[in-house]
Amino acid sequence: MIEAGTVHEGGCLCGAIRYHLQGPSLFEQQCCCRDCQKATGTGHTTIIGIHQSQLIIIGTPTTYTNYGESGGSVTRHFCGICGGRIFTSGSLPGEMIMVQSGSLDDPDQVSPQAVIYTKQAVKWDHFDPALPRYADYAPMSEATLNAMKGVLAGD
């Protein structure tokens, strides 16, 4: 998990977009939904849930908005030059956003806690067998719910 008091850097492939992410993360998960598959061209994506204020962007991402399975908006923020995905916003609680862990300079700092939307997982994609798997979204732990209260309150 990305811990409180830590700062991590990342960006796109060409370097036109850079960012600083200040911990802690609310959650770190691997998402197998069809929307993430289409957006990444892979079987899943690994996301880091944070409050919008924890991310400082250097550069101007391009955006694309579509609507997910729930009917809520999903806005992807990416580099208009190389196409590298940085984060996703949209119909999420409060000002929560989801950073693409592969965009971190050191993605090994991320430790996924669960695999979500496994009902849409492709059969050739494999995951750590120790991770809990959920057909839809993972239930939030008490610690995450308490952190979310801070996100919703703008703390």
VOPA-837766 format. One record per residue (C-alpha): residue in three letters; x, y, z. Coordinates in steps of 0.5 Angstrom, whole numbers, plus 2048, in hexadecimal, padded with zeros to 3 digits. Layout:
N
ALAXYZ/...
***
This chain:
155
MET800800800/ILE8028077FF/GLU80380A806/ALA801810809/GLY807816809/THR80A813802/VAL80B8167FC/HIS80B8127F5/GLU80D8157EE/GLY80A8127E8/GLY8088147E1/CYS8078127D9/LEU80B80F7D5/CYS80E8157D1/GLY80F8197D7/ALA80A81F7D5/ILE80581D7DB/ARG80981C7E2/TYR80581C7E9/HIS80781C7F1/LEU8028177F5/GLN8028187FC/GLY800812800/PRO7FC80F803/SER7F880B7FE/LEU7F1809800/PHE7F28027FC/GLU7F67FF7F7/GLN7F27FA7F2/GLN7F27F67EC/CYS7EC7F77E8/CYS7EA7F27E2/CYS7E47F67E0/ARG7E37F77D8/ASP7E37FE7D8/CYS7EA7FE7DB/GLN7EC7F87D6/LYS7EA7FC7D0/ALA7ED8037D3/THR7F47FF7D4/GLY7F47FA7CF/THR7F67F47D5/GLY7F27F07D9/HIS7F27F47DF/THR7F57FB7E2/THR7F87FC7E9/ILE7F58027EC/ILE7F68077F2/GLY7F080A7F5/ILE7F28117F8/HIS7EF8187FA/GLN7F081D7F4/SER7F48217F8/GLN7F981C7F9/LEU7FB81D7F2/ILE7FF8227EF/ILE7FF8227E7/ILE8058267E3/GLY8028277DC/THR7FB8267D9/PRO7F88207D8/THR7F381E7D3/THR7ED81B7D5/TYR7E88167D2/THR7E18157D6/ASN7DC80F7D5/TYR7D780B7D9/GLY7D98057DD/GLU7D47FF7DF/SER7D18037E4/GLY7CF8087E0/GLY7D480D7E3/SER7D98117E0/VAL7E080F7DF/THR7E58147DD/ARG7EC8127DB/HIS7F28177DB/PHE7F88157D7/CYS7FD8187D3/GLY7FB81B7CC/ILE80281A7C9/CYS8048137CB/GLY7FD8107CE/GLY80080E7D4/ARG7FA80E7DA/ILE7FB8127E0/PHE7F48117E4/THR7ED8107E4/SER7E78157E7/GLY7E08157E6/SER7DA8137EA/LEU7DE8117F0/PRO7DD8127F7/GLY7DF8197F9/GLU7E581C7F6/MET7E88157F5/ILE7EC8137EF/MET7F080D7ED/VAL7F780D7EB/GLN7FA8087E6/SER7FF8047EA/GLY8038037E3/SER80480A7E3/LEU80980B7E9/ASP81080B7E8/ASP8108057ED/PRO80A8017EC/ASP80D7FC7F1/GLN80B8017F7/VAL8047FE7F5/SER8017F87F9/PRO7FA7F67F6/GLN7F57F47FC/ALA7F07F17F7/VAL7EE7EF7F0/ILE7E77F27EE/TYR7E27F17E9/THR7E47EA7E8/LYS7DD7E97E4/GLN7E07EC7DE/ALA7E77E97DF/VAL7EA7E67D9/LYS7EC7DF7DA/TRP7F47E07D8/ASP7F57E57DD/HIS7F87E37E4/PHE7F87E67EB/ASP7FC7E47F1/PRO7F87DF7F4/ALA7F97E27FB/LEU7F47E87F9/PRO7ED7E87FA/ARG7E97E87F4/TYR7E27EC7F3/ALA7DD7EB7EE/ASP7DB7F27EE/TYR7DF7F87F2/ALA7E27F67F9/PRO7DF7F7800/MET7E27FD803/SER7E67FB80A/GLU7E57FF810/ALA7EB80380F/THR7EA805808/LEU7E380780A/ASN7E680B80F/ALA7EB80E80A/MET7E580F805/LYS7E181380A/GLY7E781880A/VAL7E7818802/LEU7E081A802/ALA7E181F808/GLY7E7822804/ASP7EC820809/
***
